[in-house]
Amino acid sequence: MSDNLQHRKGSVNVLFTDANGKPLAGKDIKIRQTGHEFLFGCGAFDVLPLTAPQDGPNLAMYDDDKAKTRAMFQDRMDKWTDMFNFGTLPFYWGGYEPVEGKIQYESRMNAAKYLTEHGAKVKGHPLCWHTVCADWLMNYDNATILQKQLDRINRDVTAFKGTIDIWDVINEVVIMPVFDKYDNAITRICKDLGRIRLIKEVFEAAKAANPDATLLINDFNLSESYRILIDGCLNAGVPISAIGIQTHQHQGYMGKEKLEDILERFSFFGLPLHFTENTLVSGHLMPPDIVDLNDYQVDEWPSTPEGEERQKKEWSEMYHVLFEHPLVEAVTGWDLADGAWLGAPSGLLRKDGTPKPSYLEIKRLIKEEWHTEYTVHTDENGRATVEGFRGSYVAEEGDASASFTISKSSTEEKLSLAH
């Protein structure tokens, strides 16, 4: 393990005993990592149709053959759960509550439980955003819109507490008050209140609903405007848990130097950094003159063998840079499969579900390069020091085993290896 990853590992002095408490002296104990503390993430939207009722809205848009559709999404999610431990689920207000009072609670809870049952943490995205907003909010005045926004946060954060404890509280707020593509309720109240007042209101509502939740501010605008905004929020006492950073790189990979510059600038606050939405394409690059990525509309955007090799190298370098930085706690690839957003070939799987080189490379990093598995030999007292990447582990001696965790605070552990 290289020295630049010392912050990712820990050690624990373990006393190994048998089921009766007798020390296992002079024994070879196999140590195998079963999960990471670091959040290796991917958008988990594909779990929605898989866990939806047969006649539910999340299946209605797909092939008439529901069994075939479910099989496709099962295959995708099998590949997802084989690699990732952190999933983002959509809570866009306009989709989650298209008609006031009629929410998609069961859909999201089914999806969230599927992920947690497969060992993943779940994030809800987002609680407040001007895009994909609920149109029915426009029937109200600004004071009522704000109250309904706060009520929505209280309702949803409370309802999912214990299942979803990580939230993008507010999304893309740098542009929010000047957004002019179409009128919407959230831009209205952001103009009225100002950015920092709105941010403070929504964060305090989320914090009150779940005091232990990880609460993010999230943006694609990584300029000084975002940094200044975060500084103002922290000075105003906004309870930001982590800074969300988006890098949708449809116009080309930003490169190591720019990535390191982003890390340096946003490390200023000493807060954890979550790279929340990240895409790298495996086809042709979007023209550089496009300002809003949503404006690029093409009939076909295929993945190519050359593009897939490029995507693999770029993802590998990006992951290495981010994993080596001590403040980065999470990295999320936005698209599992091609065509999910803007029709772009930005997934880790092709449209037919087959893995791209980027999928295999990230899996290699997680399960091989950044994975701990070896054998320790206990001393005459049954003790051995176990070192490895922070996360969950199993210790095995013959057919006896026990689970344990290596964390930043781990020092001593007593493990009874039972059959």
N, C-alpha and C positions, 0 to 999 in steps of 0.2 A: 504494500500500500504506500503510495507516494506521500511525502511530507505535506504536500499542499491539500491533502484530504484528512489531516488529523482532526479537524473540527467535525468531521462526519462520523468519527468512530469513538468508541469508548471501551472501557475494560471493567471487568468485575471479577473479584476473587470468590470462587465458588467452592462450597463444601458439598461434595457429592455423597449421598448415602443411599442405601437400599431402602426398601419399603418399611423396614423395621428400625430405621434410623442408624444403622451401622455404617460407618464411613467406608467408601469404596476405595481402598488403598491400592495403589499400583495398577490402576485400570486405565485402559484406553477408552476415552469417551468421545464419541462423534458429535461435533458441533455443527449445526446446520441452520442457516438463516432462513426464516420463513416469511419475513416481511420487513419493509423499510420504514424508518421514522420519516425520512424525506418523502415529500408528496410528489410522486411521479403520476401526473394526471393527463386526462384526455376528456374532451367533451363526451358526455354519456347520453346524448339525446336518443341514440339508437335503442336504449333500453325501454323507452316509452311504448313503442308499438309491440315490443316483446311482452310486456307486462300488462298491456291493455286488455279489456274485455273483447271477446270475439267481434262484437258489433260496435265497439267503441270508436270514437272519432280519430284516434291515432292509427287505426288500421284502415279506415274508410278510404283514405287517399291512395292506398296501395293496391296491388294486384287483387283481382277477385278471388284468387285461390289463397285463402287465409292461411292454410297449412303451409303452403310454399313460402308465403311472406314471413310467417313466424320462424320457419326453418332458416331463412336468410338472416333474420335479425338474431336468432340464437347463435348462429355461426359467428356473426360479428361480435356479439357480446362474449362468446367463449374466448375469442382472441383478445378482447378488451380485458377481461378478468384474469387472463393468463399473464398479464404484464403490468397493469396499472393498479394503483391503490388509492386513487383520488379522482372523483368524477364530478363534473358540473352538470346540473339539471336546469332547464329553462323555467323561469318564473316571470317572463315578460307579462306585464299586467294585462295587456290587450289579449293575450292568448290564454292566460290563466283565469281571467275573469272577463270573458267577452261580453257578457250580460251582467249588469250589476247584481251581486248577490249569488251568482251561479259560478262557483269556482271549481277548478280541476283538482280538488284535493286528493281524491282517491287515485287518480292517475299518477300524481307526483309522489304520493306516499308509497304506492306499489313499486315505483321505479327506485325510490330511495332505499326501501327495504331490500330490494334485490341487490343493490350495490353494497349495502352494509353487510348483508349475509355472505357476500363474497369477499369480505375483508377490506372494503374500500370506505374511505371517508367521503362525504358528499358536501358539495357547495351549491347553494341556491343563487341563481343569477337572473336579473338583479331585482332589488326591491324598489328602486326609484330610477327611472330613465325616461327621457323624452321621446325615445323611439319605441315602436310597438307598444304605445301607451293605450290605455282604455279610452275609446272614443266617447263613451257615455259620461266621462268626467267633464266634457266640454259643456254639459248642461248646467254646471254649477259655477258660482262665483269663486274667486281666488281663495277666500278664507275657507270655504267649504271644501275646495279641492285639497288644500293643505291638510285639513282635518281627516279627509278620507284617505289621503296618502299615509298619514300617521296611523290611522285605524287599520289600514291594510298591513302595515309593517307589524303592528302589535298582533294582529290575527294570525299572520302566516309564520312569523318567527316563533310565536307561542305554540302554534299547532304542530310544528315540526321539531320542537326542542327535544334534544336527545337523539334525533335521527339525522337532522341537518343542523349543524352547529357552526357552520361557516357560511357567510353571506357576502356577496357583493352588494353593499348597502346602496351605493349610488354610483351610476355609470356615466362616464364621459361628461363630467360636469363642466370641464373647461369650455366646451362649446355650447353647453346647455342654454344659457340665456340669449345667445346670439343665433341659435339654430333657426333657419328661415325657410327650410324646404317645404314645411307645412305647419299650420297652426296646431298646437297641442297643449294640453293642460299643464304639463310639468314645466315646459318652457315659460308659460305664463307666470307660474308662481315663482320660478327662479328669477325672472326679471323683476318681479314684485319684491321679493325678499332679499335678493342678492345671493350669490353662491354660498358664502360661508354661513349665513343664517339658515338657509335650506339644508345644507350639509349637517349643521349642528342639530337641527330639528330631527332629521331622519336617523342620524346615528344615535341620538339619545333615546329615541323610540325603540330602536333595535336593542340597545344596551339594556333598557328597562325590561324588555320582553325576555331576554336571555342574557343575563349578566356575564355568563361564561363563554359566550359565543366569540368567534374570531370574525371581526367586522372589517371589511375592506372598502377603501375608496379605489376606483378602477378607471383607467383612462388609456386611450391610444395616443393622446397628445403628450409627448414626452419632452416638451420644450420647457423653458424656464417658467412658463405660465403655470404649468402643473406643479412645479416645485414651489413656486411662490404661493400657490393656492394651498398646498399641503402645510406650508409653514404658517399661513394665516389660520388654518383650521386648528393646528396644534396649539398655537398661541391662544385660540379661543376656547380651548379645553375639549375639543371634539375627540371622543374616545376611539381613535383609529387604531386598530390592532395590527394591520399590515397594509403595505402599499401595493396596489395592483398595477401591473405594467403589461400593456398589450403590444404585441409586435406582429401585426399581419403584414407579412413581407411578400406580397403578391408582385411587387415591382423589383424584387431581387433581395437577396440576403444582405443584411446590413453589415456583416463582417465583424470580426473579433474586436477591432479597435473601437467601433461605435458602440458595440455591446458593452465593452468595458467602461466606456465613457458614461453610458446610462447607469451602470452599476455604481460608479464613483459618485455621480451627482445625486442619486436617490439614496445612497448610503449615508448621506449627510445627517439624516434624521435618526439613524440608529434603529429604525423599525425593520421588522422582517419584510422581505420582498417576495411577492408572489408574481411570477410571470404567468398571467391568467389566461391569455388568449394568444396563441402563437401559430402562425401558418407559414409554411414554405412550400412553394409549388414545384411540381415535377413535370410541368409542361412549359410552354412559352411564357415569358414574363409579361405582365401587364405593362402597357406603355407608360413611360415615366411622366407624361403630361397629365395623367388622370389624377385629380385631386381627391375626389371621393371614390373609394373603391367600389361602392355600389353602382357607380355610373358606367362601369365597364360591363357591357352586355354583349356576349358572343353566342352564336348558335352551338358551337362546340369548343371545348377546351380540353383536349386529350392529354393524358400522361404519356410521356415518351421514355424509352430506355435511357437516353442520355440525361433527360431531366430527372429521372429517378435516381441515377447515380449522383447527380448534383445535389438533390434533396438529401440523400443519405449523408453525404460529406458535410453539408451545412448543418443538419440536425446534430450530427456527432460533435462538431466543433462547438455549437451553441450549448449543448448539454454539458460538455466538459467545462466551458467557461462558467456557466451558471452553478454547476455542482461544486466547483472549487471555491465559490464565493461564500463566505460564512453567513451572510445575511439572507441569502436565498433559501427559502423553505419549500417552495413549490414551483413546478413547471408544468403547464398544461398545454398539450397540443390541442388545437381547437376542433379539428376534424378527424374523426376516426376513418371515414371512407371518403373517397373523391366525390365531388359534386354536392357536398352538404351545404356549403355556403358559396353563393355567387357562381355556382357551377364550376368552381375552381378545382384543379387536380391537387388539392392541398391536404389530402388525407394520407394516412399511413397504410391504408388498404386501397386497392383499386375498386372500381365500382362493382366488380364481380366478387369482391370479398377476399381476393388473394392478397397476401402480404407483399408490400413493396420492400425494397432494400432498406428504407428508413425504418420500417417497423422492426425488421430483423436486427438492425443495428442498435436501436434503442433497447430492444429486448436483451441483446447481448450485454449492453452496458449495465442494465439493472440486474440481470441474473448471472452474469459472469464477472465482468470487470469490477463492479461495485457490490459484489456478493461475497459473503463469508461462509466458508465451509471447510473444516479441517478437523483433525483429531488432537485432543489434549491428553496428556498422561498425568494422572493424579499422583501426588506424593504419598508418603506413608500415613498421612492424616486424612487422605481422601480429598485433598484440596488441589485446585489448579486455577490459574488465571486465564480467563477467556477474554480475548480481544476481538473486535470486529466493528463493522459498520453498525451504527445505531439502528435498533429495530427489534423485532421479535425473533425468538430462536427456539429450537428444540435440541435437547441433549439426549443422546441415545447410547445405551450400553446393552448390546444384545437386543432383546425384544422389549427392554424396559426403557421408558422415556419420561421426560418432564419438560415443560415449557418455561421460558424465562425471557427477560427483556434486558437489552443493553441500552441505557440512556445516558444522558449527560451527567446525571447524578448517581449512576450506579456505582457501588463500591463493593458491597458484600451480598452474597446470596447463598441460601441453603436449598439444595435441590434433592428431593427424594425421588429416585428413579423407580417408578412403579410399572408393573406389567399391565 
